[in-house]
Amino acid sequence: MTDYKIKYLKYKKKYLDEISKLNNNKQNNNKQNGGNNCEKIINLEKYKNFTIDPKYLLTFHNNSLFDLMIPSNRLLENSHIFSNQIKNLNNISNQKGSGRCWMFAVLNVIRHKFINNNNLKNDFEFSENYLFFWDKFERVNYTLNLLEKLHKKNEPITSRLMTNILLTPMDDGGCWHMFINLINKYGVVPKSVYPETKHSSSSGNINHMLNKIMVNSFKDIQNNTFNKEKVLNNVFILLVQCFGHPPFTFDWEYVDKKDKYQIKQKCNPFDFYKSTKMNLEDYVFLINDPRNPYDKNYTVDYLNNIEEGISAKYLNVSMDIIKPLVKKSIDSNESVYFGCDVDKFLLHKNNLLDLEIYNYESILNMNLELNKKEELLYYTSVPNHGMAITGYNKIDNKINRWQIENSWGNTDDKSKKNVTHDIDYKGYYTMTDEWMDKYVYMVVINNKYVSNEIKKKWKEPIDVHYPLWDPFGSLA
């Protein structure tokens, strides 16, 4: 036993000596290489007795970090007062558990005019579900055609383009040109004719199934066993099961603003759209992308929803051009569709978008500031939500905030348990002018309000192509 112990201690010493030599060699190598490896490895000893200034020892673990960042001297409630706004604001709509913000936003712009032109109550809505049905059906067709085309071109399945498509072949997002494609082909119907369903208001399940169908279809494309007609037939049936059968003719019954019963018989969706007296192709789509040259027309390759539809087209201009045009539209009683990054500096309980609402530096002692160009370059900000601008507040000849018609429902309904404030915002939001400068990326303006120079440039061909994975390829 004693011999065994001596041998054990002997080999243990030898083992430890070898480990020590290896460590010494590593340290010498690191020194010779400028110490780079040491700098990459966290030294635990450094943090065992790390000294922290007591002023930073706040009880974050029992409080929401973002709640602690709200300055107590911020006048939040005054932010929902506006000196100028469009007349007869819409009752707020609700996209619920879906990503149809773009669809709701454009329809909110259209319905404001339609309500005022037809003596309707402010709660009138067009059917978002109707356009949602046809957008899903058309987008399946467009994406399958695109996958076939790319396969024939021998596009590598591991390419960034293919990865971008296959990760999410189907979601709910969209943009202005996609909306134009839909209404030019399918028109619109009143919401009372084709109401919401469980799946239009909560689209996760239907998107899951459509994504599975398209990925499996791509496998069949690769194996030369793809039957597109069969796939489209199955998709149509699935959409009818989830959304209902879309109408091709309908009778519209309603009660007008004077509570008088009205009925319009034998309507069809396309003529109903024409009755709005709006041509959305008379609008100019302006973006603000400080990464790239202004006064040029941009598009996004492969960003579409209908095979024969128009493609994306954006004219890049400065915010100094965009904001006066938005004001001009509102002064003419016309709301403005826009796209932004709604996730940034949003205070939900006060329906407020404000760069000063979260004070990172004083709480965390960190400077995390990136400018608009940098946020786009590093993909920390993308246009991800569509809404409508309906008003502004002007003090001393300067606009300090803008009113927004959102589509998240009236969160101020006192019957709801999650209401945490006393002011009734009626579902409308406010963004400060500084927030608009930084996080609004696109607006759509009636061409009668823009300059002749913009009109001329808008008619010119595309100058620059964004790839599908660019921030401007994201769908609001």
C-alpha positions in Angstrom: 0.0 0.0 0.0 2.9 2.3 0.9 4.6 1.5 -2.5 1.4 2.3 -4.3 1.1 5.6 -2.6 4.7 6.5 -3.4 4.1 5.6 -7.1 0.9 7.6 -7.1 2.5 10.7 -5.7 5.4 10.4 -8.1 3.2 10.2 -11.2 0.9 13.0 -9.8 4.0 15.3 -9.4 5.1 14.4 -13.0 1.6 15.1 -14.4 1.4 18.5 -12.6 4.9 19.4 -13.8 3.9 18.7 -17.4 0.7 20.7 -17.0 2.7 23.6 -15.6 5.1 23.5 -18.6 2.2 23.5 -21.0 0.7 26.6 -19.3 4.0 28.4 -19.3 4.4 27.6 -23.0 0.9 29.0 -23.8 1.6 32.2 -21.8 4.9 32.7 -23.6 3.2 32.1 -27.0 0.5 34.7 -26.1 3.2 37.2 -25.1 5.0 36.7 -28.4 1.7 37.1 -30.3 0.9 40.4 -28.5 -1.3 38.8 -25.9 -4.3 38.5 -28.2 -5.4 35.2 -26.9 -5.3 36.3 -23.2 -7.4 39.3 -24.1 -10.1 37.0 -25.7 -10.4 34.9 -22.6 -12.4 36.2 -19.5 -10.2 36.3 -16.4 -12.5 35.2 -13.6 -10.0 36.5 -10.9 -10.5 40.0 -12.2 -14.2 39.9 -11.3 -14.1 38.2 -7.9 -13.5 41.6 -6.1 -14.7 43.9 -8.8 -15.6 47.3 -7.4 -18.8 48.9 -8.4 -19.8 52.5 -7.6 -22.8 52.3 -5.2 -24.9 54.6 -7.4 -25.1 51.8 -9.9 -26.3 49.3 -7.5 -30.0 49.8 -8.3 -32.5 47.0 -7.7 -32.9 46.1 -11.4 -33.8 42.5 -10.5 -37.1 43.5 -9.0 -38.0 46.2 -11.5 -38.4 46.5 -15.3 -35.2 48.0 -16.6 -37.1 50.2 -19.1 -39.5 51.5 -16.5 -36.6 52.7 -14.4 -35.3 54.6 -17.5 -38.4 56.9 -17.9 -37.5 60.4 -16.7 -39.9 61.6 -14.0 -39.9 65.1 -15.4 -41.3 64.0 -18.8 -44.7 65.6 -19.5 -46.3 62.5 -21.0 -50.0 63.5 -21.0 -49.6 66.7 -23.0 -48.1 64.7 -25.9 -51.6 63.8 -27.2 -52.7 67.4 -27.9 -52.4 68.6 -31.5 -52.9 71.9 -33.1 -53.7 70.5 -36.6 -55.3 67.2 -37.6 -57.5 65.8 -40.3 -61.2 66.1 -39.7 -63.5 63.3 -38.4 -60.8 60.8 -37.3 -61.6 57.2 -37.9 -62.5 54.9 -35.1 -59.4 52.8 -34.4 -59.0 49.4 -36.1 -57.4 46.3 -34.7 -55.1 43.9 -36.6 -55.0 41.7 -33.5 -52.6 38.8 -33.6 -51.6 39.2 -37.2 -48.9 41.2 -39.1 -51.4 43.0 -41.4 -50.4 46.5 -40.3 -49.6 47.6 -43.9 -53.0 46.5 -45.0 -54.8 48.2 -42.2 -52.7 51.4 -42.6 -53.5 51.8 -46.3 -57.2 50.9 -45.8 -57.3 53.5 -43.0 -56.1 56.1 -45.4 -58.8 55.1 -48.0 -61.7 54.7 -45.5 -61.2 58.2 -44.1 -62.1 59.7 -47.5 -64.8 57.0 -48.2 -66.5 57.7 -44.8 -66.6 61.5 -45.4 -67.7 61.1 -49.0 -70.5 58.7 -48.2 -71.9 60.1 -44.9 -70.9 57.0 -43.0 -70.2 56.5 -39.3 -66.5 56.6 -38.2 -66.5 52.9 -37.4 -66.9 51.8 -41.0 -64.1 49.5 -42.2 -63.2 47.7 -45.4 -62.6 44.0 -45.0 -59.0 43.3 -44.2 -59.8 39.6 -44.2 -60.8 39.8 -47.8 -57.5 41.2 -49.0 -55.7 38.9 -46.6 -57.2 35.9 -48.3 -56.1 36.9 -51.8 -52.7 38.1 -50.6 -52.0 34.6 -49.1 -53.2 32.8 -52.2 -51.3 35.1 -54.6 -48.2 35.0 -52.5 -48.1 31.2 -52.5 -48.2 31.3 -56.3 -45.6 34.1 -56.6 -43.2 32.3 -54.2 -43.5 28.9 -55.8 -42.9 30.5 -59.3 -39.8 32.2 -57.8 -38.5 29.0 -56.3 -38.9 27.2 -59.6 -37.1 30.0 -61.5 -34.2 30.1 -59.0 -33.9 26.3 -59.1 -33.7 26.4 -62.9 -30.9 29.0 -62.6 -29.1 26.6 -60.3 -29.2 29.1 -57.4 -27.3 27.3 -54.5 -29.7 26.3 -51.7 -27.1 27.7 -49.3 -27.0 31.2 -50.9 -28.2 34.2 -48.9 -31.1 34.7 -51.3 -32.4 31.1 -50.9 -31.8 31.1 -47.2 -33.8 34.3 -46.9 -36.7 32.9 -48.9 -36.8 29.4 -47.3 -36.6 30.6 -43.7 -39.9 32.4 -44.1 -41.6 31.7 -47.4 -44.9 33.2 -46.0 -45.5 35.9 -43.4 -48.1 38.6 -43.1 -46.1 41.7 -43.9 -46.4 43.8 -47.0 -45.9 47.2 -48.6 -47.7 49.8 -50.7 -47.0 48.3 -54.1 -48.3 44.9 -52.9 -51.6 46.6 -51.8 -51.9 48.2 -55.2 -51.5 44.8 -56.8 -54.3 43.3 -54.6 -56.9 46.0 -55.1 -56.2 46.4 -58.9 -57.0 42.7 -59.2 -59.5 42.0 -56.5 -61.0 45.3 -55.4 -62.4 45.8 -51.8 -65.5 44.8 -49.9 -67.0 46.1 -46.6 -66.0 44.4 -43.4 -69.7 43.5 -42.7 -69.7 41.5 -45.9 -66.6 39.5 -45.2 -65.8 39.8 -41.5 -62.8 38.6 -39.4 -62.3 35.0 -38.5 -60.1 33.3 -35.8 -57.4 32.7 -38.4 -57.4 36.2 -39.9 -57.1 37.7 -36.4 -54.5 35.2 -35.3 -52.5 34.1 -38.3 -49.8 32.0 -36.7 -51.4 28.6 -37.6 -52.2 29.4 -41.2 -48.7 30.7 -41.8 -47.2 27.6 -40.3 -49.2 25.4 -42.6 -48.5 27.5 -45.7 -44.8 27.6 -44.9 -44.8 23.8 -44.6 -46.6 23.5 -48.0 -44.2 25.7 -49.8 -41.0 24.1 -48.3 -42.4 20.7 -49.3 -43.3 22.0 -52.7 -39.7 23.2 -53.1 -38.5 19.7 -52.3 -40.8 18.4 -55.1 -39.4 21.1 -57.5 -36.0 19.7 -56.8 -37.2 16.2 -57.4 -39.2 17.1 -60.6 -42.4 15.9 -59.0 -44.0 19.3 -58.4 -47.7 19.6 -59.3 -48.5 23.3 -59.0 -52.1 23.0 -59.8 -52.7 20.5 -57.1 -50.8 22.6 -54.6 -52.8 25.8 -55.4 -56.1 23.9 -55.2 -55.2 22.6 -51.8 -54.1 26.0 -50.6 -57.4 27.6 -51.9 -59.4 25.0 -49.9 -57.3 25.6 -46.8 -57.8 29.4 -47.1 -61.6 29.0 -47.5 -61.6 26.8 -44.4 -59.7 29.4 -42.4 -61.0 32.7 -43.8 -64.3 31.8 -45.5 -65.2 31.9 -49.2 -64.5 35.4 -50.6 -67.5 37.1 -52.3 -67.6 38.0 -55.9 -70.9 39.9 -55.7 -72.6 41.2 -52.6 -75.4 43.4 -51.1 -74.1 46.0 -48.7 -76.5 46.9 -45.9 -75.6 49.7 -43.5 -76.8 52.5 -41.3 -75.5 56.0 -42.3 -74.3 58.8 -40.0 -77.9 60.0 -39.6 -78.9 56.4 -38.5 -80.8 55.9 -41.7 -80.9 52.4 -43.1 -79.3 52.0 -46.6 -78.7 49.1 -49.0 -76.7 48.8 -52.2 -77.4 45.7 -54.1 -75.5 43.6 -56.6 -72.1 45.2 -55.8 -68.8 43.7 -56.9 -65.5 44.2 -55.2 -63.8 46.0 -58.1 -66.6 48.6 -58.6 -66.7 49.0 -54.9 -63.1 50.0 -54.9 -63.7 52.5 -57.8 -66.4 54.1 -55.7 -63.7 55.2 -53.2 -62.5 57.6 -56.0 -58.9 57.0 -55.1 -56.2 55.8 -57.5 -53.3 54.6 -55.4 -51.0 54.7 -58.4 -51.3 58.5 -58.2 -49.0 58.4 -55.1 -45.2 58.7 -54.7 -43.4 56.3 -52.4 -40.6 58.2 -50.6 -37.9 56.7 -48.4 -35.2 58.1 -46.3 -32.1 55.9 -46.5 -29.0 57.9 -45.4 -26.7 54.9 -46.4 -27.3 55.6 -50.1 -27.5 58.6 -52.5 -30.6 60.7 -52.5 -32.6 61.6 -55.6 -32.4 58.1 -57.0 -35.1 55.4 -57.5 -34.7 52.1 -55.7 -36.3 48.7 -55.8 -36.0 45.4 -53.9 -35.3 42.4 -56.0 -37.9 39.6 -55.7 -40.1 41.6 -53.2 -43.6 41.0 -54.5 -46.9 39.2 -53.9 -48.5 38.8 -57.4 -46.8 37.4 -60.4 -48.1 40.0 -62.8 -48.1 42.8 -60.2 -46.0 46.0 -60.2 -42.6 45.9 -58.4 -41.4 48.0 -55.5 -40.3 51.5 -56.3 -38.9 54.0 -53.8 -37.5 57.5 -54.3 -34.8 58.2 -51.7 -35.0 61.8 -50.3 -34.0 63.6 -47.1 -36.4 64.0 -44.1 -36.3 67.7 -44.8 -38.2 67.0 -48.0 -40.5 64.3 -46.5 -41.8 66.2 -43.4 -43.2 69.3 -45.2 -45.0 67.0 -47.7 -46.6 65.1 -44.8 -47.7 68.5 -43.3 -49.1 69.6 -46.6 -51.2 66.4 -46.9 -52.6 66.8 -43.4 -53.5 70.4 -44.1 -55.4 69.1 -47.1 -57.4 66.7 -44.9 -55.5 63.6 -46.1 -53.8 61.1 -43.8 -50.4 59.7 -44.8 -49.3 56.1 -44.9 -45.8 55.6 -43.5 -43.4 52.8 -42.4 -41.2 52.9 -39.3 -39.3 50.9 -36.7 -42.0 50.9 -34.0 -39.9 48.8 -31.6 -37.7 51.8 -30.7 -38.4 54.0 -27.8 -42.0 53.0 -27.5 -43.8 53.6 -24.2 -46.9 51.4 -24.6 -48.9 52.6 -21.7 -48.8 56.2 -23.0 -49.0 55.4 -26.7 -45.8 57.4 -27.2 -42.8 57.2 -29.4 -40.1 59.5 -28.0 -36.3 59.4 -28.2 -36.1 60.8 -24.7 -38.5 58.4 -23.1 -35.7 55.9 -22.0 -32.6 57.5 -20.5 -30.0 54.8 -21.1 -26.9 56.9 -20.2 -27.9 58.0 -16.8 -29.1 54.6 -15.6 -26.5 52.3 -17.2 -23.7 54.8 -17.7 -23.4 53.6 -21.3 -23.4 55.5 -24.5 -25.3 53.3 -27.0 -26.1 55.9 -29.5 -26.1 55.0 -33.2 -27.3 57.4 -35.9 -29.9 56.5 -38.5 -27.3 55.4 -41.1 -25.5 53.2 -38.6 -28.7 51.6 -37.4 -29.5 50.5 -41.0 -25.9 49.4 -41.7 -25.8 47.2 -38.6 -29.4 45.9 -39.0 -30.3 47.2 -35.5 -33.3 49.0 -37.1 -35.6 48.1 -40.0 -39.0 49.4 -41.1 -41.3 46.9 -39.4 -44.7 48.6 -39.0 -47.1 50.6 -41.1 -49.4 53.2 -39.8 -51.0 56.5 -40.9 -50.1 60.1 -39.8 -53.2 62.1 -39.1 -52.1 65.3 -37.4 -49.3 67.4 -35.9 -48.7 69.9 -33.2 -47.0 73.2 -34.0 -45.4 75.6 -31.5 -43.6 78.8 -32.5 -43.8 77.8 -36.1 -42.1 74.5 -35.5 -43.7 71.0 -35.4 -42.7 69.1 -32.2 -44.9 66.0 -32.5 -47.2 64.0 -34.9 -50.4 62.1 -34.4 -50.6 58.5 -35.5 -53.5 56.3 -36.4 -52.4 52.8 -35.4 -54.2 49.5 -35.8 -53.6 47.9 -32.4 -57.2 48.5 -31.2 -58.5 51.0 -28.6 -56.2 50.0 -25.7 -57.9 52.7 -23.6 -61.2 50.8 -23.4 -61.9 51.0 -19.6 -63.5 47.6 -19.7 -60.1 46.1 -20.4 -58.0 45.0 -17.5 -54.6 46.2 -18.9 -55.5 49.9 -19.0 -53.0 51.7 -16.7 -53.7 55.3 -17.4 -56.6 57.7 -17.1 -56.3 59.5 -20.4 -58.4 58.1 -23.3 -56.1 58.1 -26.3 -58.7 56.2 -28.4 -56.0 54.0 -29.8 -54.1 56.9 -31.4 -50.4 57.3 -30.8 -47.9 60.2 -30.8 -44.4 60.4 -32.2 -42.1 63.3 -31.5 -40.5 65.1 -34.4 -37.1 63.8 -33.4 -38.3 60.2 -33.3 -39.8 60.8 -36.8 -36.4 61.9 -38.1 -34.7 58.8 -36.8 -37.1 55.9 -37.1 -39.5 56.8 -40.0 -38.2 55.3 -43.2 -40.9 55.6 -45.7 -44.0 57.7 -46.5 -46.5 57.7 -49.4 -47.6 61.1 -50.7 -50.3 62.1 -53.2 -48.4 63.4 -56.2 -50.5 66.6 -56.3 -48.5 67.7 -53.2 -45.0 67.0 -54.4 -42.7 69.2 -56.5 -42.3 68.9 -60.3 -38.7 67.8 -59.7 -40.0 64.8 -57.6 -42.7 64.0 -60.1 -40.1 64.0 -62.9 -37.6 61.8 -61.0 -40.4 59.4 -59.9 -41.2 58.7 -63.6 -37.6 57.7 -64.3 -36.3 54.1 -64.3 -34.8 52.3 -61.3 -31.3 53.4 -60.4 -30.4 51.0 -57.6 -31.5 47.4 -56.7 -31.6 46.4 -53.0 -31.1 42.7 -52.3 -34.1 41.0 -50.6 -32.3 40.8 -47.3 -31.7 44.6 -47.1 -33.6 46.5 -44.3 -35.8 48.0 -47.0 -36.7 44.4 -48.0 -38.3 43.8 -44.7 -42.1 44.0 -44.7 -43.9 46.3 -42.4 
